[in-house]
C-alpha cells in the first residue's frame, strides 16, 4: 500500500500504540484517536509520534467534515477489560462505535481492520475454530466477550447483505503480551505482573486451579507477542484481505507455569512461585484453555512464524530492565 495516512482508533492503548509505533518506523502518517488525556498520561507511549490527534468524541464530526484523506482504518478502540460488567457501556463503545466506523469505511471506500477477541469462544466448548457458521452459537463467559461476538455477528450479516467496506478483516486476538501495557493495570499480562512481582518480592503469584484434572499453573492459553498482532494487521492492509474474521495467536497453548518460568529465566533468578485462589468474582468466567486455530489466516497467505514464548518474554523483560537502568 502507499504511504497514505491511516486512521488508528485506540491509538493510546496497548495494541493500538504498537501499531502506531510500526507506522512511525515505516514512515506512514497517522491520525490517532483515543481519549485525549491518554496520549500524555501514559509514559510508555511518550516516544511515539501520534500525528494528528483526535479525541474519540471528535471523530464522527471529523470523518463527516470532508477532510479525511486516508488509506484505511485500523480500529483498535474498545473497552478491553474482561471484568467490565456495564453492558450499556460495552454496547456503546464496543458495538455501536464499531458499527459507525464500519459504515464510515464503507461510505469513504476504505479498507477496515478491527479487533475482535478470543473471548468470543467462552469456555471453548465449541473449540477455537474461526468458522463464521459458529459465531451465533458461541457463549462468551463475560459481557466483554459478548460485545465482541455481537459485532462479529453483525459484520457477517452486513457482509451477507453486500454492505461492506471494500476490504475488511476482524482479528480475534488471543492472549497478547508485550511492551506498552502497563496502563492496563490489573488487565495487563501475567508477564508484566510477574516481572513486577519478582522485582518486588522475588516470586510470582499464579492462580490455583479450581478444576479437576488441571494442576496448579497448568491453566493454558495461547500467548501471542504483540508484534505478531501488528504484523497480522499490516498483512490485512497490504494484501488486502477481502473479508473475514480470523484468529491471531501462535496456534499452540502454553501453561502459565511456562510463562512464569520464562520470566525467571530472562531475569536469571531462582524460580519461586506461590499459588493463590482465583478470586470468586471471576472464577466462573475463567478460561482454562485457549488455542488459536490458524488455518484460515494461513490460507490467506499469512506465513509469519509466531514469536516463541521464551523469546517474546525475554525481549519484553529486557526492555523493561533497560527502562529501570
VENPE-V86925 format. One record per residue. N is the residue number from 1. PHI is phi as a letter, one per 20 degrees, with the letter a starting at -180 (* if undefined). OMEGA is omega in degrees with one decimal (NA if undefined). D_FIRST is the distance of its C-alpha to the first C-alpha in Angstrom with 2 decimals. Layout:
BEGIN
N | PHI | OMEGA | D_FIRST
N | PHI | OMEGA | D_FIRST
END
This chain:
BEGIN
1 | * | -178.1 | 0.00
2 | f | -178.0 | 3.79
3 | e | 176.2 | 6.74
4 | e | -174.1 | 8.05
5 | f | 173.7 | 10.59
6 | d | 172.6 | 10.84
7 | e | -178.5 | 14.31
8 | c | 174.5 | 15.96
9 | e | -174.1 | 19.41
10 | m | -171.6 | 21.95
11 | f | 177.8 | 20.37
12 | e | 175.6 | 23.79
13 | e | -175.1 | 24.42
14 | f | -176.8 | 24.17
15 | f | 179.8 | 20.89
16 | g | -179.5 | 19.25
17 | f | 177.8 | 20.36
18 | f | 175.3 | 19.15
19 | f | 176.3 | 15.61
20 | g | 177.9 | 16.07
21 | g | 179.1 | 17.45
22 | f | 175.4 | 14.40
23 | f | 177.0 | 12.34
24 | g | -178.5 | 15.24
25 | f | -178.6 | 15.07
26 | e | -177.7 | 11.46
27 | m | -180.0 | 12.31
28 | e | 178.0 | 10.24
29 | f | -176.8 | 12.82
30 | c | 163.9 | 14.19
31 | d | -172.4 | 16.81
32 | d | -176.9 | 19.06
33 | c | 175.1 | 21.53
34 | a | 169.9 | 24.70
35 | f | -169.7 | 28.40
36 | g | -176.8 | 28.68
37 | f | -176.5 | 31.32
38 | f | 179.9 | 29.24
39 | f | -177.5 | 27.05
40 | d | -175.4 | 30.20
41 | e | -176.6 | 32.42
42 | d | -174.8 | 30.51
43 | g | -176.9 | 31.11
44 | f | 178.5 | 28.78
45 | d | -171.3 | 25.79
46 | f | -176.7 | 27.45
47 | e | -175.7 | 25.29
48 | e | 172.8 | 21.97
49 | e | -177.5 | 20.42
50 | e | 177.3 | 19.91
51 | m | 175.3 | 18.94
52 | f | -176.0 | 20.30
53 | d | 176.8 | 22.62
54 | c | 168.9 | 23.86
55 | f | -178.1 | 26.69
56 | g | -179.2 | 26.19
57 | f | -179.6 | 28.87
58 | e | -169.5 | 27.07
59 | f | -175.7 | 23.82
60 | g | 179.2 | 25.16
61 | f | -179.7 | 26.55
62 | f | -179.3 | 23.49
63 | f | -177.8 | 21.31
64 | e | -174.6 | 24.06
65 | f | -176.5 | 24.71
66 | n | -178.9 | 22.38
67 | e | -172.2 | 20.62
68 | g | 171.4 | 17.29
69 | c | -167.5 | 14.32
70 | c | 174.1 | 11.64
71 | d | -179.1 | 8.13
72 | r | 179.7 | 9.81
73 | c | 174.8 | 13.04
74 | d | -170.6 | 14.01
75 | d | 177.6 | 17.72
76 | d | -175.6 | 19.88
77 | f | 179.3 | 22.77
78 | a | 166.3 | 25.97
79 | f | -176.4 | 29.41
80 | d | -178.1 | 29.09
81 | f | 178.8 | 32.81
82 | f | 179.9 | 34.38
83 | e | -179.6 | 37.70
84 | f | -176.1 | 36.89
85 | d | -179.8 | 39.46
86 | f | -174.7 | 39.00
87 | f | 177.4 | 37.70
88 | f | 178.2 | 37.50
89 | f | 178.4 | 35.25
90 | f | 178.0 | 33.04
91 | f | -176.4 | 32.88
92 | f | -172.4 | 31.87
93 | e | -179.1 | 29.22
94 | d | -177.8 | 27.91
95 | d | -175.6 | 28.36
96 | f | 177.7 | 28.71
97 | g | 179.7 | 26.05
98 | f | 176.8 | 23.54
99 | f | -179.7 | 24.79
100 | f | 179.9 | 24.33
101 | f | 175.5 | 20.67
102 | g | -178.6 | 20.12
103 | f | 176.5 | 21.93
104 | f | 177.1 | 20.06
105 | f | 177.7 | 16.65
106 | f | -178.6 | 18.39
107 | f | -175.9 | 19.94
108 | e | 179.8 | 16.91
109 | m | -176.3 | 14.76
110 | d | 171.9 | 12.23
111 | f | -178.3 | 11.11
112 | c | 170.6 | 13.58
113 | d | -179.0 | 14.17
114 | c | -179.4 | 17.80
115 | e | 164.9 | 20.47
116 | e | -177.0 | 23.38
117 | a | 173.4 | 26.05
118 | f | 177.3 | 28.31
119 | f | 178.5 | 31.12
120 | f | -175.0 | 30.97
121 | f | 178.6 | 32.76
122 | m | -177.2 | 35.87
123 | e | 177.7 | 38.40
124 | m | -178.8 | 36.64
125 | g | 178.0 | 39.38
126 | e | -178.0 | 36.92
127 | n | -177.3 | 34.97
128 | c | -178.0 | 31.33
129 | e | -178.2 | 29.78
130 | e | 175.2 | 26.69
131 | f | -177.1 | 28.22
132 | g | -176.6 | 27.68
133 | f | -176.4 | 31.32
134 | e | -169.6 | 32.58
135 | g | -178.4 | 31.08
136 | f | -176.6 | 34.12
137 | d | -179.7 | 36.42
138 | f | 178.9 | 34.99
139 | c | 178.9 | 37.35
140 | g | -177.2 | 35.73
141 | e | -178.2 | 38.25
142 | b | -179.5 | 37.43
143 | f | 176.6 | 36.31
144 | g | 179.7 | 32.96
145 | f | 178.8 | 32.17
146 | f | 178.5 | 33.52
147 | f | 178.2 | 31.27
148 | f | 177.9 | 28.20
149 | f | -178.6 | 29.78
150 | f | 179.3 | 30.53
151 | f | 176.2 | 27.00
152 | g | -178.0 | 25.79
153 | f | 178.3 | 28.60
154 | f | 180.0 | 27.83
155 | f | 178.9 | 24.16
156 | f | 176.9 | 25.46
157 | f | 176.9 | 28.06
158 | f | 179.0 | 25.63
159 | f | 179.2 | 23.53
160 | f | 179.4 | 26.83
161 | e | 178.6 | 27.62
162 | m | -178.8 | 24.36
163 | d | -175.1 | 23.47
164 | c | 164.6 | 19.93
165 | f | -178.6 | 16.51
166 | f | 173.3 | 14.35
167 | b | 179.6 | 13.09
168 | b | 178.0 | 14.81
169 | b | 171.4 | 15.87
170 | d | -178.0 | 18.85
171 | c | 175.4 | 19.69
172 | e | 179.0 | 23.35
173 | f | 176.1 | 23.51
174 | e | -173.9 | 26.78
175 | e | -174.7 | 28.69
176 | e | 175.4 | 26.16
177 | c | 176.9 | 27.64
178 | q | -175.7 | 26.58
179 | f | 174.2 | 26.79
180 | o | -176.2 | 26.62
181 | d | -174.4 | 28.62
182 | g | -179.3 | 32.00
183 | f | -178.8 | 31.81
184 | f | 176.6 | 31.94
185 | m | -176.9 | 35.59
186 | f | -179.9 | 37.25
187 | e | 176.6 | 33.98
188 | f | -175.7 | 32.54
189 | f | 177.1 | 32.52
190 | f | 175.5 | 35.73
191 | f | -179.0 | 34.29
192 | f | 179.0 | 34.51
193 | f | 179.0 | 37.80
194 | f | 177.9 | 39.20
195 | g | -179.0 | 38.32
196 | f | -178.8 | 40.01
197 | f | 177.6 | 43.01
198 | f | -179.2 | 43.53
199 | f | -177.0 | 43.43
200 | e | -171.5 | 45.87
201 | c | 176.0 | 48.26
202 | m | 179.8 | 47.39
203 | b | 176.9 | 46.59
204 | c | 177.0 | 44.00
205 | d | 176.1 | 44.93
206 | c | 178.6 | 43.62
207 | f | 172.6 | 44.54
208 | f | 176.4 | 47.47
209 | f | 176.0 | 47.02
210 | d | -178.5 | 48.81
211 | c | 177.9 | 48.23
212 | g | 177.5 | 50.63
213 | n | 177.3 | 49.28
214 | d | -179.0 | 46.61
215 | f | 177.3 | 47.89
216 | g | 179.7 | 47.18
217 | n | -179.2 | 43.80
218 | e | 165.8 | 42.76
219 | g | -169.6 | 40.74
220 | c | 177.4 | 37.38
221 | c | 172.2 | 33.77
222 | e | -178.8 | 30.39
223 | e | -175.5 | 29.43
224 | c | 178.4 | 25.73
225 | f | -176.3 | 24.41
226 | g | 179.2 | 22.01
227 | f | 177.7 | 19.57
228 | f | 177.7 | 19.28
229 | f | 178.7 | 18.39
230 | f | -180.0 | 15.57
231 | f | 177.1 | 14.18
232 | f | 179.4 | 14.63
233 | f | 177.6 | 12.61
234 | f | 177.8 | 9.56
235 | g | -178.7 | 10.30
236 | f | -179.0 | 10.60
237 | f | -175.7 | 7.33
238 | f | -171.9 | 5.35
239 | f | -23.3 | 8.23
240 | e | 172.2 | 8.83
241 | f | -177.1 | 12.55
242 | f | -179.8 | 14.37
243 | a | 173.7 | 17.07
244 | p | 177.7 | 19.47
245 | d | -169.9 | 21.02
246 | c | 171.1 | 20.99
247 | f | 170.1 | 23.05
248 | c | 177.6 | 21.71
249 | b | 176.8 | 24.54
250 | e | -175.7 | 26.01
251 | n | -179.9 | 28.06
252 | b | 177.6 | 31.26
253 | f | 174.1 | 33.52
254 | c | -177.2 | 35.26
255 | e | 174.2 | 38.28
256 | f | 173.6 | 38.68
257 | f | 176.9 | 41.21
258 | g | -177.6 | 38.57
259 | f | -179.6 | 36.43
260 | f | -179.6 | 39.48
261 | f | 176.7 | 40.59
262 | f | 177.3 | 37.23
263 | f | 178.3 | 37.70
264 | g | -178.5 | 41.25
265 | f | -178.9 | 40.26
266 | f | 179.5 | 37.60
267 | e | 179.3 | 40.21
268 | m | -179.5 | 42.90
269 | c | -178.8 | 45.41
270 | f | 178.5 | 47.75
271 | f | 173.3 | 46.63
272 | c | -176.0 | 48.32
273 | c | 175.9 | 47.21
274 | d | 177.4 | 48.97
275 | e | -179.9 | 48.54
276 | c | -179.8 | 48.91
277 | f | 170.5 | 49.18
278 | f | -178.4 | 46.10
279 | g | -178.7 | 46.71
280 | g | -177.0 | 48.40
281 | f | 179.8 | 46.01
282 | d | -171.7 | 43.04
283 | f | -178.0 | 45.04
284 | f | -178.1 | 44.81
285 | d | -174.7 | 41.06
286 | e | 177.8 | 40.27
287 | e | -179.5 | 38.05
288 | e | -178.3 | 39.79
289 | b | 169.4 | 37.14
290 | c | 178.0 | 33.44
291 | b | -176.2 | 31.41
292 | f | 166.3 | 28.01
293 | e | -170.3 | 27.84
294 | d | -172.5 | 24.48
295 | f | -175.7 | 24.86
296 | f | 179.5 | 22.61
297 | f | 176.0 | 19.48
298 | f | -179.7 | 20.45
299 | f | 176.1 | 20.86
300 | f | -179.8 | 17.21
301 | o | 179.2 | 16.56
302 | f | -171.0 | 16.33
303 | d | -176.8 | 18.59
304 | f | 174.7 | 18.65
305 | f | -177.7 | 22.34
306 | f | 176.7 | 23.34
307 | f | 177.8 | 24.93
308 | f | -176.6 | 28.71
309 | g | -177.3 | 30.68
310 | f | 179.2 | 32.87
311 | f | -179.7 | 30.05
312 | f | 178.9 | 28.12
313 | f | -179.2 | 31.37
314 | f | 178.5 | 32.43
315 | f | -178.8 | 29.29
316 | f | -178.6 | 29.62
317 | f | 179.2 | 33.36
318 | f | 177.9 | 33.02
319 | f | 176.6 | 30.70
320 | f | 179.5 | 33.24
321 | f | -178.7 | 36.02
322 | f | 179.5 | 34.46
323 | f | 178.8 | 34.48
324 | e | -174.8 | 38.18
325 | f | NA | 39.13
END
